Amino acid sequence: MCNLTNDVPQAFDWDAAAQKSVDRWQRSELNYGVVEFVAPQEYMVRPPQPLVYLFLIEVGHPSLVNGLCATVSKIISEALPRIPNAEGRTRVGFIGFDTSLYYFSIPRDGSENNDPSMLVVSDLDEPFLPTPDNLLVTLSESMQNVQTFLEKLPTMFQDNPQTGSAMGSALRAGHRMTAAIGAKITVLSSSLPNAGFGKLENRERKDILGTSKEGSLLQTQNSFYKSFAVECSKNQVSIDMFLFSSAYQDVASLSNLPRYTGGQTYFYPGWNAARQEDAIKLAQEFTNYLSSEIGLEAVLRVRASTGLRMSAFYGNFFNRSSDLCAFPSFPRDQQYNVEVAIDETLTRPQVFLQAAVLHTSCNGSRRIRVMTLGLPTTDNIASVYAGADAQAITTYFSHKAVERALSSGLDAARDALQSKVIEILQTYKSNIGGGTGGLTLPGNLRALPVLFLGLIKNVGLRKSALIPSDLRAAALCLLSTLPTALLLRYIYPAFHSLHDMPDDAGVPDPQTGNIVMPPLLNLSSERIVPYGLYLLDDGVNQFLWVGRDAVPALLLDVFGVEDQSLIKQGKTTLPLLDNDFSQRIHAVLEKARDHKSKGVGSITVPTLYVVRESGEPTLKLWAQTLLVEDRADQGVSLQQWLGMLREKVRSNLEDVPLILSTWPD
């Protein structure tokens, strides 16, 4: 592959475990595209890092009003036995914060005094560790006392009147506590950080939403969040943000912490524990989050054949050098994109790409995972188009569009996406399609214009004066991290007709045992009949659309009532009734939520909203924005989009050099 001849050591033909000679061509690394090696001592600068969770929990008045502190305490307590801890090295710690910092010293189980002690630090400018002991405890040695502490935590602050949030100072304290060993810091917050380090102001301005100035709201307000994240990355400290505010929280600034440390931003707008759906969703997601096996202290390097160079990297990590990406933690539910530049004329029939990830498993084993890919080369542009992957192209340009939105604004991001799809169409039409007729692409790329339209109309990039900046910033986080299968669902949702679904839909397939889903529909209101029941699902939210003329028998089977006005609108839980149709509907909803069947890991449990066509206009409008092929808000319909592309391609054919260029400057 590298076109060099190496001396192969004798050990290469010897199986040390079986103590016998082996045929080298049977070795795993010569037969499989993905191989993992146990790393020798030379790949360690210190013993493998243990799994450490440090929870930063806001304990001020906002987190008491919405029930966050009590709910999270209970969830963590019940999930502790599920945190990976095979080697017994996993450690946990807790810091509470409002306008002061609260450290909790938790003794080992069986100690003379099993009661946790709280240590208060009110100096936000120079937060210090009040004691070196028992702030990070070994879970296997202190399980009972940690659970006892979590039971008491909500009552410690039940009358706390403080409304301020010193999140930045709490982060600095957490970094100081964990920098020597590395950790995953999990922040759970209900308000805008407005005290201490990283103090933020409420800068939401509805008058600039939908204008060219809107991009300023997506910029980082305080440089602390990026510089601190880079410092954390150097010390193998990763940060995950769980944000629950019902008011402005500046997701755009706070999301920098996960972006550069290999973490993730989870956004729960308007969350309240009193709402059963909110509490259950958080319990399921946070339990999955804590029980997930992750990689630690990882670095990624991608190599390639002569003539190829890694020119750009996209995803949540820190680019430590030109070709080395650092991940304090490596989650299971993110995707990373690497851009490859062709520096020389490729003369060989194949090129090779190899990604190597050096990481520590959460059970303390140092590993090297190597992924190798061989690709054929061609000088025939028709072969390039025939071998292209529309899903991969869409994913790549999703990352590019987010980068452009954050650096140059939303208009620039949308224009760049439009220019790129026009260029792809132009090049094909001029060089392969004969230069005449309508829009043409090979079968494998025919979905590309629709996927790009879905990307442009996604809540993260859509031109609109109705999208709060926090919601948009959270959507941009998803567009730049979601695995391909979930990203495509997010930009082009699944649309099913339920009232007339086939008899085999919603029941297990006899051969595979998997639930059969109803046929997919085009995302157009033309598909909706007034008496129908439909499911719209973008992987984050599910909308159950009830037509204004839905018959009483249908409503009775699904909702248990015959009068449509009695159906609860908005965020809800669908009742499971004692009839075949209700059970099939539930099976379809659950199958749609099954991320593992799509080959990806994700903790997200989509929220279900019931939308009555004759009901709440705002909720109805929100669901309709998922119908990508319709004209909605300030977006064009699919027919208008294709007509515009056709005109641009036709008018530019004679004026623009037809080459596959780089992302437009």
C-alpha positions, 0 to 999 in steps of 0.5 A, spaced: 500 500 500 505 504 501 509 502 495 515 500 500 518 493 501 519 492 509 523 487 513 517 483 516 519 480 523 519 473 525 514 474 530 509 476 524 508 469 523 508 466 530 501 466 534 504 468 541 497 465 544 497 459 541 505 458 541 505 456 534 507 458 527 501 461 523 500 463 515 501 471 515 495 471 510 490 469 515 492 475 520 486 479 521 490 486 519 491 483 512 483 481 512 479 486 515 478 493 514 477 495 521 482 492 526 483 494 533 490 492 537 492 492 544 497 498 545 504 496 548 507 500 553 510 505 548 503 508 546 502 510 554 505 517 557 502 514 563 497 509 566 490 508 562 486 514 564 480 511 569 473 513 567 471 520 571 464 523 571 464 530 575 457 533 575 456 540 575 449 541 577 446 548 578 442 549 585 440 556 584 432 558 584 431 556 577 433 549 577 429 548 583 423 551 580 423 547 574 425 541 578 432 539 575 436 539 581 431 533 584 430 530 578 437 529 576 439 527 583 434 521 582 436 519 575 444 519 577 442 515 583 439 510 580 444 510 574 450 509 578 450 501 577 450 502 570 456 506 569 461 502 566 466 500 572 468 493 570 475 494 573 473 498 579 476 504 577 471 509 575 470 515 579 465 520 580 464 527 583 459 533 584 460 541 584 453 545 586 453 552 583 449 558 584 453 565 585 457 560 590 461 554 589 459 548 593 464 542 593 461 535 596 466 531 600 463 523 600 466 518 605 467 511 603 462 506 605 463 503 612 466 509 614 465 512 622 462 518 619 458 516 612 455 523 612 457 527 606 460 534 608 459 541 604 464 546 603 462 553 600 467 557 596 464 564 595 470 567 591 469 566 584 475 570 581 480 565 584 476 558 586 480 554 590 479 546 592 477 547 599 480 539 601 484 534 597 480 528 599 474 525 597 472 530 592 472 525 587 470 518 590 471 511 587 464 509 585 465 501 587 468 504 594 463 509 595 456 507 592 452 507 598 454 514 600 454 517 593 446 515 593 445 517 600 448 524 598 444 524 592 438 523 596 439 529 600 442 534 595 435 537 593 433 538 600 440 542 602 438 547 597 430 547 597 429 554 600 435 557 596 433 564 593 439 565 589 438 566 581 445 567 579 449 562 575 457 562 576 457 556 571 464 559 568 467 559 575 464 552 577 468 549 570 474 552 572 474 549 579 472 542 576 478 543 571 482 544 577 480 538 580 480 533 574 486 536 570 491 531 573 487 525 571 482 527 566 475 527 566 468 528 563 465 534 566 457 534 565 454 540 566 446 541 568 444 548 568 437 552 568 439 559 567 444 564 563 451 564 566 451 571 569 456 571 575 464 570 575 468 567 569 465 567 563 459 571 565 454 572 559 449 577 557 442 576 554 443 579 547 437 576 544 434 581 539 428 579 535 428 585 531 435 582 527 432 575 527 432 573 519 436 579 517 444 579 515 445 581 522 443 575 525 449 571 524 452 575 530 447 572 535 451 565 533 458 568 535 461 566 541 459 572 546 465 571 551 472 568 549 473 564 555 469 559 552 473 557 547 480 558 550 478 554 556 475 548 552 482 548 549 485 548 556 481 542 558 483 538 551 490 539 553 488 535 560 484 530 557 478 533 560 471 533 556 465 537 557 458 535 556 452 541 556 445 539 558 441 546 558 434 546 560 432 554 561 426 556 559 429 563 557 435 565 553 441 561 555 446 563 549 447 556 547 451 559 541 457 561 546 456 555 551 456 550 545 464 551 544 465 547 550 463 541 547 465 543 540 473 543 542 473 537 547 469 532 544 463 533 548 456 534 546 450 539 547 444 537 549 438 542 549 431 542 552 428 548 551 422 550 556 424 543 560 420 542 567 419 536 571 412 537 573 411 535 565 411 527 565 413 527 558 419 532 560 421 528 566 421 521 562 425 523 556 430 526 561 430 520 565 431 515 559 436 520 555 441 521 561 441 514 563 443 512 556 448 517 557 451 515 563 451 507 561 454 508 554 461 505 553 466 511 551 473 512 549 478 516 553 484 520 552 484 519 544 488 522 538 486 521 531 491 521 525 489 519 518 494 517 513 493 516 505 497 514 499 502 519 496 499 525 492 493 525 497 493 530 503 488 531 509 486 538 508 481 539 513 477 536 519 470 537 522 467 535 528 467 536 535 474 535 537 481 540 538 485 540 532 492 539 535 496 540 529 496 539 522 493 532 522 492 530 529 485 531 532 485 530 540 479 527 543 479 527 551 473 523 550 470 519 544 462 518 544 459 513 540 453 518 537 458 523 533 461 523 526 467 526 524 469 529 517 476 529 513 477 533 507 482 530 502 486 534 498 489 531 491 496 535 491 499 530 485 496 527 479 494 520 481 497 515 476 496 508 480 489 504 479 488 505 487 489 510 493 489 508 500 486 512 506 488 509 513 485 512 520 488 510 526 485 512 533 489 511 539 484 511 545 483 508 552 477 504 553 472 506 559 475 499 562 482 501 562 485 498 556 489 502 551 487 500 544 489 502 537 483 502 532 485 502 525 480 503 519 483 502 512 480 504 505 482 502 498 479 506 493 479 506 485 482 512 481 479 514 474 480 520 469 473 519 467 468 524 470 462 519 469 465 514 473 466 519 479 459 521 478 457 514 478 461 512 484 459 518 488 455 517 495 449 522 495 448 521 503 456 522 504 456 529 500 450 531 504 453 530 510 460 533 508 457 539 506 452 540 512 459 540 516 461 546 511 455 550 511 455 550 519 462 552 519 460 558 514 454 560 518 459 561 524 464 564 520 460 568 515 453 568 517 447 564 515 446 568 508 453 566 506 452 558 508 445 558 504 448 561 498 454 556 498 450 550 498 446 553 493 452 554 489 455 547 490 449 544 488 448 548 481 456 547 480 455 539 481 449 539 476 452 544 471 459 539 471 454 533 470 450 536 464 456 539 460 461 533 461 456 527 461 449 529 460 449 532 453 449 540 455 441 540 453 434 538 456 433 539 464 436 537 470 440 531 470 444 526 474 445 519 475 440 515 479 445 515 485 445 522 486 438 524 484 436 525 491 442 530 492 438 537 490 432 535 495 437 533 500 440 540 499 434 543 499 432 540 506 439 542 509 437 549 507 430 549 510 433 546 516 431 550 523 439 551 523 440 554 516 433 556 514 431 564 513 426 566 518 425 571 523 421 566 527 427 562 530 430 564 537 438 564 536 438 558 542 434 553 538 438 555 531 445 554 535 442 547 538 440 545 531 447 547 528 450 543 533 446 537 531 448 538 523 455 538 525 455 532 529 449 527 527 451 520 524 449 520 517 443 516 518 440 521 523 442 527 519 439 525 513 432 524 517 433 531 521 434 534 514 429 530 510 424 527 515 420 521 515 413 522 513 408 516 514 400 515 513 397 511 519 390 511 517 391 507 511 397 503 512 398 496 510 395 490 514 403 488 515 405 495 518 406 495 525 407 488 526 413 484 526 416 481 519 415 473 519 423 473 517 426 478 520 422 479 526 423 487 525 417 491 525 414 493 518 414 501 517 408 504 513 411 506 506 414 513 506 411 519 503 414 525 499 414 531 504 408 535 501 402 537 504 399 534 497 399 527 500 395 529 506 387 528 506 383 531 511 380 525 514 387 522 515 392 521 521 400 522 519 407 521 522 412 526 521 419 524 524 425 528 524 429 524 529 428 529 534 421 530 534 415 526 532 409 529 530 402 526 530 398 530 525 390 529 526 386 531 520 380 536 521 375 531 518 378 524 522 372 520 523 370 518 531 372 511 530 379 512 528 380 517 534 377 512 539 382 507 536 388 511 537 386 516 543 380 513 546 375 519 545 371 520 539 371 528 540 377 531 536 376 537 541 378 532 547 385 530 544 390 533 548 395 537 543 402 539 543 407 535 547 404 528 550 404 521 551 399 517 546 395 512 550 396 504 549 389 502 548 386 495 548 385 494 540 390 492 534 390 499 531 393 502 537 398 497 538 400 497 531 401 505 532 405 504 538 409 499 535 411 504 529 412 510 533 417 505 537 421 503 531 421 510 528 425 511 535 430 505 534 436 508 532 440 502 533 436 499 527 439 505 523 446 502 525 448 508 530 448 510 537 444 515 540 441 517 547 436 521 544 429 519 545 424 523 540 419 528 543 412 526 541 407 532 539 400 531 537 397 536 532 390 537 530 389 540 523 384 545 526 387 546 533 393 551 535 396 555 529 403 555 532 404 548 533 401 546 526 406 551 523 411 548 526 409 541 524 408 544 517 416 547 516 418 539 516 414 538 509 421 540 506 417 540 499 412 545 500 413 553 501 413 555 508 416 561 512 421 564 507 423 558 504 421 556 497 417 549 494 421 543 491 418 545 484 420 553 485 427 550 487 428 545 481 426 551 477 431 556 480 436 550 479 434 549 472 435 556 470 441 557 473 444 551 470 442 553 463 444 561 464 451 559 467 453 553 462 456 558 457 459 563 462 462 559 468 468 554 467 466 547 468 470 544 473 469 541 480 472 547 484 473 547 492 468 550 497 466 557 494 470 563 498 
